């Protein structure tokens, strides 16, 4: 029997409010970025089982789906 296991990042919507209209560095469109959270998990057969570390804040462009890390300052 073959067992597929490893790590994978799961990205989900976040409860934070969306920001102002900004220009996306990737596609150049003016959009309101979607707040997201990314968390790495250990998975077996592509089913996430055990979370690894802390989740990371992201914003995602709704046009081109490019994702950018959010850094607290």
TIVO-2410 file (N, C-alpha, C; in nm, 3 decimals):
# residues 73
REC num residu      c1      c2      c3 atome chaine
REC   1      X   0.085  -0.117   0.000     N      A
REC   1      X   0.000   0.000   0.000    CA      A
REC   1      X   0.090   0.125   0.000     C      A
REC   2      X   0.056   0.222  -0.081     N      A
REC   2      X   0.131   0.346  -0.089    CA      A
REC   2      X   0.062   0.451  -0.002     C      A
REC   3      X   0.140   0.519   0.081     N      A
REC   3      X   0.087   0.624   0.167    CA      A
REC   3      X   0.148   0.757   0.124     C      A
REC   4      X   0.063   0.854   0.093     N      A
REC   4      X   0.108   0.988   0.056    CA      A
REC   4      X   0.101   1.077   0.179     C      A
REC   5      X   0.217   1.133   0.218     N      A
REC   5      X   0.219   1.222   0.335    CA      A
REC   5      X   0.318   1.334   0.310     C      A
REC   6      X   0.307   1.439   0.389     N      A
REC   6      X   0.398   1.552   0.375    CA      A
REC   6      X   0.340   1.674   0.444     C      A
REC   7      X   0.379   1.792   0.395     N      A
REC   7      X   0.326   1.917   0.449    CA      A
REC   7      X   0.260   1.994   0.336     C      A
REC   8      X   0.166   2.077   0.374     N      A
REC   8      X   0.095   2.156   0.276    CA      A
REC   8      X   0.039   2.280   0.344     C      A
REC   9      X   0.028   2.388   0.269     N      A
REC   9      X  -0.024   2.513   0.323    CA      A
REC   9      X  -0.171   2.527   0.284     C      A
REC  10      X  -0.255   2.555   0.385     N      A
REC  10      X  -0.397   2.574   0.364    CA      A
REC  10      X  -0.427   2.723   0.382     C      A
REC  11      X  -0.495   2.783   0.284     N      A
REC  11      X  -0.528   2.926   0.288    CA      A
REC  11      X  -0.678   2.940   0.304     C      A
REC  12      X  -0.719   3.019   0.406     N      A
REC  12      X  -0.861   3.040   0.434    CA      A
REC  12      X  -0.890   3.188   0.445     C      A
REC  13      X  -1.019   3.224   0.430     N      A
REC  13      X  -1.062   3.363   0.448    CA      A
REC  13      X  -1.041   3.405   0.593     C      A
REC  14      X  -1.015   3.533   0.614     N      A
REC  14      X  -0.993   3.589   0.747    CA      A
REC  14      X  -1.109   3.681   0.781     C      A
REC  15      X  -1.131   3.703   0.911     N      A
REC  15      X  -1.240   3.789   0.957    CA      A
REC  15      X  -1.205   3.937   0.954     C      A
REC  16      X  -1.080   3.970   0.924     N      A
REC  16      X  -1.042   4.111   0.919    CA      A
REC  16      X  -1.117   4.183   0.809     C      A
REC  17      X  -1.141   4.310   0.829     N      A
REC  17      X  -1.209   4.390   0.727    CA      A
REC  17      X  -1.115   4.419   0.611     C      A
REC  18      X  -1.169   4.430   0.491     N      A
REC  18      X  -1.089   4.465   0.374    CA      A
REC  18      X  -1.040   4.609   0.386     C      A
REC  19      X  -0.933   4.640   0.320     N      A
REC  19      X  -0.873   4.773   0.329    CA      A
REC  19      X  -0.925   4.868   0.223     C      A
REC  20      X  -0.849   4.971   0.199     N      A
REC  20      X  -0.881   5.069   0.095    CA      A
REC  20      X  -0.847   5.014  -0.043     C      A
REC  21      X  -0.888   5.085  -0.143     N      A
REC  21      X  -0.854   5.048  -0.281    CA      A
REC  21      X  -0.706   5.077  -0.302     C      A
REC  22      X  -0.633   4.976  -0.348     N      A
REC  22      X  -0.490   4.989  -0.373    CA      A
REC  22      X  -0.457   4.926  -0.507     C      A
REC  23      X  -0.343   4.963  -0.562     N      A
REC  23      X  -0.298   4.905  -0.688    CA      A
REC  23      X  -0.220   4.777  -0.659     C      A
REC  24      X  -0.256   4.670  -0.727     N      A
REC  24      X  -0.187   4.542  -0.711    CA      A
REC  24      X  -0.050   4.549  -0.779     C      A
REC  25      X   0.058   4.513  -0.708     N      A
REC  25      X   0.191   4.516  -0.770    CA      A
REC  25      X   0.208   4.412  -0.882     C      A
REC  26      X   0.125   4.309  -0.881     N      A
REC  26      X   0.138   4.203  -0.979    CA      A
REC  26      X   0.066   4.234  -1.110     C      A
REC  27      X  -0.063   4.270  -1.102     N      A
REC  27      X  -0.141   4.292  -1.225    CA      A
REC  27      X  -0.166   4.439  -1.257     C      A
REC  28      X  -0.145   4.530  -1.160     N      A
REC  28      X  -0.161   4.673  -1.185    CA      A
REC  28      X  -0.304   4.724  -1.172     C      A
REC  29      X  -0.400   4.637  -1.140     N      A
REC  29      X  -0.539   4.679  -1.124    CA      A
REC  29      X  -0.559   4.745  -0.987     C      A
REC  30      X  -0.656   4.836  -0.978     N      A
REC  30      X  -0.693   4.896  -0.851    CA      A
REC  30      X  -0.805   4.812  -0.790     C      A
REC  31      X  -0.776   4.748  -0.677     N      A
REC  31      X  -0.870   4.654  -0.615    CA      A
REC  31      X  -0.869   4.670  -0.463     C      A
REC  32      X  -0.968   4.610  -0.398     N      A
REC  32      X  -0.969   4.596  -0.252    CA      A
REC  32      X  -0.921   4.454  -0.224     C      A
REC  33      X  -0.806   4.442  -0.158     N      A
REC  33      X  -0.747   4.312  -0.132    CA      A
REC  33      X  -0.830   4.233  -0.031     C      A
REC  34      X  -0.836   4.100  -0.051     N      A
REC  34      X  -0.907   4.012   0.042    CA      A
REC  34      X  -0.811   3.967   0.151     C      A
REC  35      X  -0.848   3.984   0.279     N      A
REC  35      X  -0.763   3.933   0.387    CA      A
REC  35      X  -0.776   3.780   0.397     C      A
REC  36      X  -0.663   3.710   0.409     N      A
REC  36      X  -0.661   3.564   0.418    CA      A
REC  36      X  -0.565   3.523   0.529     C      A
REC  37      X  -0.568   3.396   0.570     N      A
REC  37      X  -0.474   3.338   0.666    CA      A
REC  37      X  -0.419   3.209   0.604     C      A
REC  38      X  -0.289   3.189   0.617     N      A
REC  38      X  -0.225   3.068   0.567    CA      A
REC  38      X  -0.166   2.991   0.684     C      A
REC  39      X  -0.189   2.860   0.685     N      A
REC  39      X  -0.140   2.773   0.793    CA      A
REC  39      X  -0.083   2.647   0.730     C      A
REC  40      X   0.035   2.607   0.773     N      A
REC  40      X   0.095   2.483   0.724    CA      A
REC  40      X   0.046   2.366   0.809     C      A
REC  41      X   0.016   2.254   0.744     N      A
REC  41      X  -0.032   2.134   0.811    CA      A
REC  41      X   0.047   2.013   0.764     C      A
REC  42      X   0.058   1.913   0.852     N      A
REC  42      X   0.105   1.781   0.812    CA      A
REC  42      X  -0.018   1.710   0.756     C      A
REC  43      X  -0.003   1.648   0.640     N      A
REC  43      X  -0.118   1.582   0.579    CA      A
REC  43      X  -0.088   1.438   0.544     C      A
REC  44      X  -0.192   1.357   0.540     N      A
REC  44      X  -0.187   1.220   0.490    CA      A
REC  44      X  -0.298   1.208   0.386     C      A
REC  45      X  -0.263   1.164   0.268     N      A
REC  45      X  -0.357   1.156   0.156    CA      A
REC  45      X  -0.425   1.291   0.131     C      A
REC  46      X  -0.350   1.399   0.140     N      A
REC  46      X  -0.395   1.536   0.113    CA      A
REC  46      X  -0.503   1.585   0.209     C      A
REC  47      X  -0.518   1.519   0.323     N      A
REC  47      X  -0.611   1.563   0.428    CA      A
REC  47      X  -0.528   1.628   0.538     C      A
REC  48      X  -0.546   1.761   0.563     N      A
REC  48      X  -0.467   1.828   0.667    CA      A
REC  48      X  -0.505   1.776   0.805     C      A
REC  49      X  -0.403   1.734   0.884     N      A
REC  49      X  -0.430   1.674   1.014    CA      A
REC  49      X  -0.373   1.753   1.130     C      A
REC  50      X  -0.245   1.787   1.125     N      A
REC  50      X  -0.178   1.850   1.239    CA      A
REC  50      X  -0.122   1.986   1.196     C      A
REC  51      X  -0.165   2.097   1.261     N      A
REC  51      X  -0.110   2.228   1.224    CA      A
REC  51      X   0.035   2.241   1.270     C      A
REC  52      X   0.114   2.313   1.190     N      A
REC  52      X   0.255   2.337   1.221    CA      A
REC  52      X   0.277   2.487   1.236     C      A
REC  53      X   0.322   2.531   1.352     N      A
REC  53      X   0.354   2.672   1.373    CA      A
REC  53      X   0.231   2.761   1.376     C      A
REC  54      X   0.257   2.892   1.360     N      A
REC  54      X   0.150   2.992   1.362    CA      A
REC  54      X   0.098   3.017   1.222     C      A
REC  55      X  -0.026   3.067   1.217     N      A
REC  55      X  -0.080   3.106   1.087    CA      A
REC  55      X  -0.022   3.242   1.048     C      A
REC  56      X  -0.019   3.269   0.919     N      A
REC  56      X   0.040   3.392   0.866    CA      A
REC  56      X  -0.068   3.473   0.797     C      A
REC  57      X  -0.069   3.603   0.819     N      A
REC  57      X  -0.165   3.691   0.753    CA      A
REC  57      X  -0.123   3.720   0.610     C      A
REC  58      X  -0.218   3.715   0.519     N      A
REC  58      X  -0.195   3.743   0.378    CA      A
REC  58      X  -0.302   3.837   0.327     C      A
REC  59      X  -0.273   3.900   0.215     N      A
REC  59      X  -0.377   3.967   0.138    CA      A
REC  59      X  -0.371   3.910  -0.003     C      A
REC  60      X  -0.488   3.898  -0.067     N      A
REC  60      X  -0.495   3.837  -0.199    CA      A
REC  60      X  -0.568   3.929  -0.294     C      A
REC  61      X  -0.512   3.945  -0.412     N      A
REC  61      X  -0.576   4.025  -0.517    CA      A
REC  61      X  -0.690   3.943  -0.577     C      A
REC  62      X  -0.812   3.997  -0.580     N      A
REC  62      X  -0.923   3.921  -0.639    CA      A
REC  62      X  -0.915   3.908  -0.791     C      A
REC  63      X  -0.834   3.990  -0.857     N      A
REC  63      X  -0.822   3.984  -1.003    CA      A
REC  63      X  -0.724   3.874  -1.048     C      A
REC  64      X  -0.599   3.881  -0.997     N      A
REC  64      X  -0.496   3.789  -1.044    CA      A
REC  64      X  -0.462   3.679  -0.943     C      A
REC  65      X  -0.522   3.685  -0.824     N      A
REC  65      X  -0.502   3.588  -0.715    CA      A
REC  65      X  -0.358   3.585  -0.662     C      A
REC  66      X  -0.283   3.691  -0.683     N      A
REC  66      X  -0.148   3.700  -0.626    CA      A
REC  66      X  -0.163   3.723  -0.475     C      A
REC  67      X  -0.076   3.661  -0.397     N      A
REC  67      X  -0.082   3.672  -0.251    CA      A
REC  67      X   0.044   3.741  -0.200     C      A
REC  68      X   0.023   3.828  -0.101     N      A
REC  68      X   0.133   3.905  -0.042    CA      A
REC  68      X   0.125   3.892   0.109     C      A
REC  69      X   0.240   3.870   0.175     N      A
REC  69      X   0.244   3.856   0.321    CA      A
REC  69      X   0.217   3.991   0.387     C      A
REC  70      X   0.148   3.987   0.500     N      A
REC  70      X   0.119   4.106   0.578    CA      A
REC  70      X   0.214   4.106   0.698     C      A
REC  71      X   0.293   4.210   0.708     N      A
REC  71      X   0.390   4.221   0.818    CA      A
REC  71      X   0.341   4.322   0.918     C      A
REC  72      X   0.342   4.286   1.046     N      A
REC  72      X   0.304   4.380   1.150    CA      A
REC  72      X   0.420   4.476   1.176     C      A
REC  73      X   0.389   4.605   1.182     N      A
REC  73      X   0.498   4.702   1.208    CA      A
REC  73      X   0.468   4.784   1.328     C      A
***
